[in-house]
Amino acid sequence: MGNEMITVDMTKAKAIAHEKRRQARSEEFAPLDIKATIPTEAEAAEAARQVVRDKYAAMQTAMDAATTPDELKELLP
């Protein structure tokens, strides 16, 4: 009994990780979405939104490339 290995379904683990990534991205976007509607702040808000997009695009790529649960866990926001 003590020597049983736990097998992680990486497809499901990645789906969960991507959902957490999307939630974190949405939380970061929320205040910027409001600022984007204010004419005097729209340009700066859009620049900040692009930084967030780039950050999470890189995270998505890294999550897709992860081959172990530990790699995936390290990438979680």
Secondary structure, 3 states (H helix, E strand, C coil): CCCCCCCCCHHHHHHHHHHHHHHHHHHHHHHHHHHCCCCCCHHHHHHHHHHHHHHHHHHHHHHHHCCCHHHHHHHCC
